[in-house]
């Protein structure tokens, strides 16, 4: 009896339409069957039983649908579903089932992305703390040594001050790179995109870094065929990208050469920096553009690297609707390249 009462309660939304339908049906039978009291009572009893029977059936069906939705929501709330395909409602709720599945799938993706972002944020803060701590502790150590009396020792005082100054420069570079990558990732670094002449930039960078290469007995080469096409991008940001790539190439090449070049294709120009340095293993190539990732951490710090240069390079190039290309083999060298749309007359 309790179940019937529940079914009728769930079916109350159908009560009025059923009443109207049954009343019309009773009137029709009344007109057909005549005015006999026995016949009218039988028709009335039949329609009354049919009315409550249909109301009970529709209420039961609605109760099952509501319970199905309630159970699905409970499972979602308690994180008891492994996949959105585990969401299954009764046959009459297919459209709602698809909508709930899609909502669950999207929410799951959002939660997973938030977890990944939280992990990245935690790792980033840990890396920043470590990278800041290293030069600060080194500077602190040199200053304390000088204060303890080494400042009066001409054999070490200048050397200690020079080392402290080198770590200060590394710290300054790190802070500048942190500001740059923060502005890029937050969208605050605006791109001044337009067509510009790349040749003066390549020549200036060649002249700027040639002395550094010569100090390591390296050949710095510039290869391109005139006329160089105008390319579309932010001139200052592209110069920063090339500067980062050239500095890295010189740092990690002990013998041979570093080559800056441009290859002219039909609709784009490919700009590359190629070296004969230590190369990068396939395992490291997959992570080389991550923030603070270093192939050789100790060597990178000794050379003044912040671990953010290639991450900045990657973000800038992607902001130009392009991507970084890397070809490298351990012991033979590396080539970093990217493509820019060129001006077609």
Buried (B, 14 or more C-beta within 10 A) or exposed (E): EEEEEBBBEBBEEBBEEBEEBBEEBBEEBBEEEEEEEEBBEEBBEBBEEBBBEBBBEBBBBBBBBEEBBEEBEEBBEEEEBEEBEEBEBBEEBEEBBEEBBEEBBEEBEEEEEEEEEEEEEEEBEEBBEEBBEBBEEBBEBBBEBBEEEBBEEEEBBEEBBEBBEBBBEBBEBBEEBBEBBEBBEEEEBEEEBEBBBBBEBBEEBBEEBBEBBEEEEBEBBBEBEEEBBBBBBBBEBBBBBBBBBBBBBBBBBEEBBBBBBBBEEEEBBBBBBBBBBBBBBEEBBEEBBBBBBBBEEEEBBEBBBBBBBBBBBBBBBBBBEBEBEBEBEEEEBBBBBBBBBBEEE
